[in-house]
Amino acid sequence: DSVALKASLLKRNCFASVFEKYFKMQEAETPSEETAVVHYHEEEAMYISAKTDRVTVIFSTLFKDPDDIVIGKVFSPRVLEMLGRPTSRLRKFSSHTENHRESCTDRLIS
């Protein structure tokens, strides 16, 4: 029982350690000089950075299936609407035709 529980928590704890590091940086008001990159699935990653007033997490995923592309195009603007942000920013971000690692980090962190 104990070994199985510890094994099941391994992935969760690995993810949590990265977030904990960046939240501690933000609490201490020491911005990160670098962005953490966590590759959690093939062609999917999270980019995490800390500023003095926020922690930014960008989820990068690749929609390959045509149905997923449609869902992404519909879902993404709705998320920003709920957050109260202009959807024009997300249209660029949700494009499935360009690499966003540098451009999205600059746009969303600034």
N, CA, C and O of each residue as an XYZ file, in Angstrom:
440
protein
N       0.818     -1.204      0.000
C       0.000      0.000      0.000
C       0.859      1.264      0.000
O       0.670      2.138     -0.845
N       1.777      1.364      0.917
C       2.602      2.560      1.044
C       3.461      2.791     -0.193
O       3.607      3.930     -0.635
N       4.027      1.738     -0.753
C       4.866      1.871     -1.945
C       4.018      2.291     -3.146
O       4.429      3.143     -3.933
N       2.852      1.699     -3.281
C       1.964      2.052     -4.396
C       1.523      3.507     -4.294
O       1.470      4.209     -5.304
N       1.208      3.962     -3.094
C       0.798      5.347     -2.904
C       1.934      6.301     -3.248
O       1.723      7.306     -3.928
N       3.127      5.989     -2.781
C       4.284      6.841     -3.081
C       4.566      6.887     -4.574
O       4.890      7.946     -5.112
N       4.447      5.758     -5.241
C       4.672      5.711     -6.687
C       3.622      6.537     -7.428
O       3.937      7.220     -8.403
N       2.386      6.474     -6.966
C       1.317      7.214     -7.638
C       1.464      8.723     -7.448
O       0.994      9.499     -8.280
N       2.103      9.136     -6.377
C       2.283     10.565     -6.113
C       3.541     11.140     -6.771
O       3.757     12.352     -6.739
N       4.359     10.289     -7.359
C       5.629     10.748     -7.930
C       5.428     11.810     -9.008
O       6.068     12.861     -8.959
N       4.555     11.557     -9.976
C       4.323     12.529    -11.052
C       3.762     13.826    -10.496
O       4.195     14.908    -10.891
N       2.814     13.731     -9.592
C       2.225     14.920     -8.970
C       3.275     15.737     -8.248
O       3.303     16.962     -8.366
N       4.135     15.072     -7.503
C       5.165     15.776     -6.744
C       6.209     16.413     -7.652
O       6.727     17.486     -7.343
N       6.517     15.769     -8.757
C       7.467     16.361     -9.708
C       6.907     17.654    -10.299
O       7.616     18.656    -10.388
N       5.646     17.631    -10.701
C       5.008     18.849    -11.211
C       4.946     19.909    -10.110
O       5.266     21.073    -10.350
N       4.542     19.514     -8.922
C       4.368     20.464     -7.820
C       5.671     21.152     -7.456
O       5.664     22.327     -7.089
N       6.776     20.453     -7.548
C       8.053     21.051     -7.154
C       8.417     22.237     -8.041
O       8.965     23.229     -7.561
N       8.114     22.137     -9.329
C       8.398     23.253    -10.238
C       7.519     24.452     -9.888
O       8.007     25.578     -9.796
N       6.228     24.207     -9.693
C       5.320     25.291     -9.337
C       5.703     25.916     -8.001
O       5.686     27.138     -7.856
N       6.042     25.091     -7.040
C       6.418     25.598     -5.717
C       7.620     26.532     -5.808
O       7.647     27.582     -5.165
N       8.612     26.151     -6.607
C       9.802     26.989     -6.785
C       9.426     28.377     -7.304
O       9.898     29.388     -6.785
N       8.580     28.421     -8.325
C       8.233     29.709     -8.930
C       7.276     30.524     -8.068
O       7.344     31.753     -8.080
N       6.386     29.875     -7.323
C       5.525     30.614     -6.402
C       6.332     31.191     -5.243
O       6.026     32.281     -4.759
N       7.349     30.481     -4.798
C       8.223     31.022     -3.746
C       9.009     32.220     -4.272
O       9.204     33.194     -3.545
N       9.458     32.164     -5.513
C      10.159     33.301     -6.113
C       9.242     34.522     -6.161
O       9.665     35.635     -5.845
N       7.996     34.311     -6.554
C       7.046     35.419     -6.642
C       6.750     35.981     -5.262
O       6.693     37.199     -5.092
N       6.561     35.114     -4.274
C       6.305     35.583     -2.904
C       7.466     36.393     -2.363
O       7.259     37.372     -1.647
N       8.684     35.997     -2.697
C       9.875     36.710     -2.245
C      10.167     37.934     -3.113
O      11.129     38.661     -2.870
N       9.325     38.154     -4.130
C       9.484     39.267     -5.075
C      10.845     39.245     -5.754
O      11.477     40.282     -5.954
N      11.282     38.037     -6.106
C      12.516     37.868     -6.877
C      12.138     37.224     -8.211
O      11.970     36.007     -8.281
N      12.003     38.020     -9.258
C      11.573     37.463    -10.541
C      12.579     36.457    -11.094
O      13.779     36.555    -10.838
N      12.079     35.503    -11.844
C      12.963     34.500    -12.436
C      13.638     35.069    -13.670
O      13.044     35.819    -14.444
N      14.874     34.695    -13.825
C      15.617     35.094    -15.020
C      15.355     34.117    -16.169
O      15.637     34.415    -17.330
N      14.817     32.961    -15.829
C      14.580     31.942    -16.838
C      13.163     31.401    -16.722
O      12.488     31.585    -15.709
N      12.737     30.746    -17.761
C      11.423     30.120    -17.796
C      11.610     28.613    -17.687
O      12.404     28.028    -18.423
N      10.882     27.986    -16.771
C      10.923     26.529    -16.653
C      10.103     25.925    -17.784
O       9.013     26.403    -18.098
N      10.630     24.887    -18.382
C       9.929     24.185    -19.445
C       9.699     22.759    -18.976
O      10.647     22.026    -18.698
N       8.424     22.369    -18.888
C       8.060     21.022    -18.451
C       7.376     20.323    -19.613
O       6.257     20.674    -19.988
N       8.052     19.334    -20.182
C       7.471     18.532    -21.260
C       6.715     17.387    -20.609
O       7.325     16.460    -20.076
N       5.389     17.447    -20.650
C       4.610     16.440    -19.940
C       3.962     15.413    -20.861
O       3.509     14.377    -20.374
N       3.900     15.649    -22.144
C       3.448     14.686    -23.147
C       4.220     14.992    -24.418
O       4.830     16.053    -24.549
N       4.186     14.059    -25.346
C       4.818     14.324    -26.625
C       4.145     15.532    -27.275
O       2.923     15.564    -27.421
N       4.936     16.509    -27.658
C       4.472     17.743    -28.297
C       3.587     18.599    -27.403
O       2.820     19.418    -27.911
N       3.670     18.435    -26.087
C       2.941     19.280    -25.149
C       3.892     19.692    -24.046
O       4.695     18.890    -23.570
N       3.796     20.953    -23.641
C       4.692     21.452    -22.605
C       4.020     22.572    -21.827
O       3.025     23.150    -22.265
N       4.588     22.864    -20.665
C       4.191     24.013    -19.856
C       5.416     24.901    -19.718
O       6.532     24.410    -19.547
N       5.207     26.187    -19.792
C       6.258     27.174    -19.583
C       5.864     27.971    -18.343
O       4.775     28.542    -18.293
N       6.741     28.012    -17.346
C       6.426     28.652    -16.065
C       7.481     29.708    -15.772
O       8.680     29.444    -15.866
N       7.027     30.909    -15.415
C       7.958     31.966    -15.032
C       7.350     32.779    -13.901
O       6.133     32.817    -13.723
N       8.221     33.428    -13.143
C       7.776     34.242    -12.011
C       8.198     35.684    -12.220
O       9.329     35.966    -12.615
N       7.289     36.575    -11.955
C       7.560     38.012    -11.889
C       7.287     38.437    -10.460
O       6.836     37.626     -9.651
N       7.548     39.677    -10.139
C       7.339     40.121     -8.761
C       5.867     40.132     -8.374
O       5.541     40.030     -7.191
N       4.963     40.255     -9.361
C       3.535     40.350     -9.051
C       2.692     39.184     -9.569
O       1.473     39.189     -9.399
N       3.321     38.183    -10.200
C       2.537     37.075    -10.748
C       3.435     35.903    -11.150
O       4.644     36.043    -11.335
N       2.793     34.756    -11.273
C       3.420     33.577    -11.867
C       2.644     33.289    -13.141
O       1.416     33.202    -13.125
N       3.362     33.142    -14.236
C       2.723     32.899    -15.517
C       2.965     31.457    -15.935
O       4.095     30.969    -15.915
N       1.878     30.781    -16.315
C       1.969     29.408    -16.807
C       1.323     29.383    -18.189
O       0.166     29.769    -18.358
N       2.084     28.925    -19.162
C       1.589     28.796    -20.524
C       1.537     27.310    -20.851
O       2.536     26.602    -20.724
N       0.370     26.846    -21.273
C       0.210     25.464    -21.693
C       0.307     25.440    -23.212
O      -0.452     26.118    -23.904
N       1.229     24.668    -23.712
C       1.405     24.539    -25.146
C       0.995     23.130    -25.560
O       1.517     22.140    -25.049
N       0.075     23.060    -26.472
C      -0.373     21.761    -26.964
C      -0.572     21.839    -28.465
O      -0.770     22.922    -29.015
N      -0.520     20.722    -29.110
C      -0.687     20.664    -30.547
C      -1.963     19.899    -30.853
O      -2.084     18.720    -30.519
N      -2.907     20.566    -31.484
C      -4.142     19.918    -31.897
C      -3.911     19.311    -33.268
O      -3.715     20.035    -34.244
N      -3.933     17.999    -33.348
C      -3.695     17.319    -34.625
C      -4.994     16.891    -35.298
O      -5.143     17.031    -36.512
N      -5.909     16.384    -34.533
C      -7.177     15.905    -35.066
C      -8.028     17.097    -35.498
O      -8.097     18.091    -34.774
N      -8.669     17.022    -36.646
C      -9.506     18.150    -37.106
C     -10.571     18.566    -36.089
O     -10.853     19.755    -35.944
N     -11.157     17.606    -35.391
C     -12.159     17.944    -34.371
C     -11.532     18.720    -33.224
O     -12.138     19.655    -32.702
N     -10.315     18.337    -32.825
C      -9.619     19.049    -31.753
C      -9.287     20.478    -32.155
O      -9.349     21.390    -31.330
N      -8.936     20.673    -33.416
C      -8.621     22.020    -33.908
C      -9.857     22.911    -33.798
O      -9.766     24.058    -33.361
N     -10.996     22.383    -34.191
C     -12.246     23.152    -34.098
C     -12.562     23.466    -32.642
O     -12.916     24.599    -32.314
N     -12.437     22.478    -31.772
C     -12.701     22.693    -30.344
C     -11.751     23.751    -29.785
O     -12.175     24.625    -29.029
N     -10.480     23.679    -30.147
C      -9.513     24.671    -29.687
C      -9.854     26.074    -30.137
O      -9.721     27.022    -29.363
N     -10.294     26.221    -31.386
C     -10.652     27.532    -31.907
C     -11.888     28.110    -31.218
O     -12.006     29.327    -31.075
N     -12.797     27.254    -30.796
C     -14.004     27.707    -30.114
C     -13.736     27.932    -28.630
O     -14.185     28.926    -28.061
N     -13.016     27.024    -28.012
C     -12.792     27.059    -26.568
C     -11.848     28.190    -26.140
O     -12.118     28.869    -25.149
N     -10.759     28.399    -26.862
C      -9.743     29.372    -26.460
C     -10.280     30.794    -26.304
O     -10.020     31.414    -25.273
N     -11.012     31.341    -27.271
C     -11.550     32.692    -27.079
C     -12.516     32.781    -25.899
O     -12.586     33.813    -25.231
N     -13.257     31.709    -25.642
C     -14.200     31.714    -24.514
C     -13.465     31.813    -23.183
O     -13.939     32.477    -22.261
N     -12.327     31.168    -23.076
C     -11.542     31.248    -21.837
C     -11.136     32.691    -21.590
O     -11.278     33.190    -20.473
N     -10.636     33.365    -22.607
C     -10.217     34.757    -22.424
C     -11.395     35.672    -22.158
O     -11.269     36.642    -21.411
N     -12.535     35.379    -22.757
C     -13.733     36.163    -22.446
C     -14.064     36.063    -20.966
O     -14.377     37.065    -20.323
N     -13.994     34.858    -20.434
C     -14.297     34.651    -19.019
C     -13.261     35.336    -18.130
O     -13.586     35.775    -17.026
N     -12.021     35.430    -18.601
C     -10.974     36.103    -17.839
C     -11.027     37.615    -18.005
O     -10.326     38.348    -17.307
N     -11.859     38.079    -18.929
C     -12.004     39.516    -19.142
C     -10.894     40.121    -19.968
O     -10.607     41.311    -19.845
N     -10.271     39.325    -20.804
C      -9.202     39.833    -21.657
C      -9.684     39.894    -23.093
O     -10.580     39.147    -23.486
N      -9.093     40.780    -23.875
C      -9.487     40.865    -25.276
C      -9.145     39.574    -26.023
O      -8.056     39.027    -25.853
N     -10.062     39.096    -26.838
C      -9.832     37.844    -27.549
C      -8.845     37.988    -28.697
O      -8.356     36.978    -29.205
N      -8.537     39.199    -29.121
C      -7.588     39.362    -30.218
C      -6.213     38.837    -29.835
O      -5.474     38.359    -30.696
N      -5.856     38.918    -28.551
C      -4.579     38.382    -28.097
C      -4.530     36.874    -28.260
O      -3.493     36.320    -28.625
N      -5.626     36.216    -27.995
C      -5.642     34.761    -28.042
C      -5.667     34.229    -29.460
O      -5.149     33.141    -29.714
N      -6.240     34.947    -30.370
C      -6.271     34.445    -31.741
C      -4.866     34.134    -32.230
O      -4.644     33.109    -32.875
N      -3.930     35.001    -31.931
C      -2.543     34.749    -32.312
C      -1.990     33.571    -31.517
O      -1.259     32.733    -32.045
N      -2.347     33.525    -30.262
C      -1.833     32.496    -29.366
C      -2.380     31.121    -29.715
O      -1.673     30.125    -29.566
N      -3.621     31.044    -30.175
C      -4.243     29.745    -30.396
C      -4.035     29.210    -31.808
O      -4.584     28.164    -32.155
N      -3.267     29.896    -32.614
C      -3.003     29.414    -33.960
C      -2.290     28.074    -33.916
O      -1.379     27.871    -33.113
N      -2.701     27.176    -34.770
C      -2.073     25.861    -34.812
C      -1.020     25.768    -35.909
O      -0.552     24.673    -36.220
N      -0.639     26.901    -36.501
C       0.288     26.862    -37.618
C       1.653     27.465    -37.328
O       2.524     27.431    -38.197
N       1.875     28.020    -36.132
C       3.170     28.630    -35.861
C       3.718     28.193    -34.509
O       2.965     27.765    -33.633
N       5.012     28.303    -34.347
C       5.667     27.957    -33.089
C       5.576     29.146    -32.153
O       5.935     30.261    -32.532
N       5.094     28.923    -30.922
C       4.795     30.028    -30.022
C       5.732     30.145    -28.837
O       5.521     31.032    -28.010
N       6.711     29.344    -28.703
C       7.522     29.334    -27.497
C       8.035     30.732    -27.156
O       7.854     31.192    -26.029
N       8.673     31.417    -28.110
C       9.214     32.740    -27.820
C       8.144     33.818    -27.870
O       8.043     34.631    -26.951
N       7.343     33.837    -28.928
C       6.394     34.931    -29.105
C       5.323     34.953    -28.036
O       4.957     36.033    -27.570
N       4.809     33.817    -27.633
C       3.757     33.797    -26.601
C       4.324     34.169    -25.253
O       3.671     34.874    -24.484
N       5.508     33.719    -24.952
C       6.102     34.065    -23.669
C       6.242     35.577    -23.564
O       5.908     36.161    -22.533
N       6.731     36.212    -24.617
C       6.880     37.667    -24.595
C       5.535     38.361    -24.469
O       5.406     39.315    -23.702
N       4.537     37.904    -25.201
C       3.238     38.550    -25.193
C       2.509     38.377    -23.867
O       1.931     39.330    -23.345
N       2.534     37.166    -23.320
C       1.729     36.912    -22.142
C       2.400     37.339    -20.848
O       1.716     37.657    -19.875
N       3.724     37.351    -20.820
C       4.409     37.738    -19.596
C       4.461     39.251    -19.455
O       4.398     39.768    -18.340
N       4.574     39.960    -20.553
C       4.705     41.412    -20.457
C       3.428     42.082    -20.028
O       3.385     43.306    -19.904
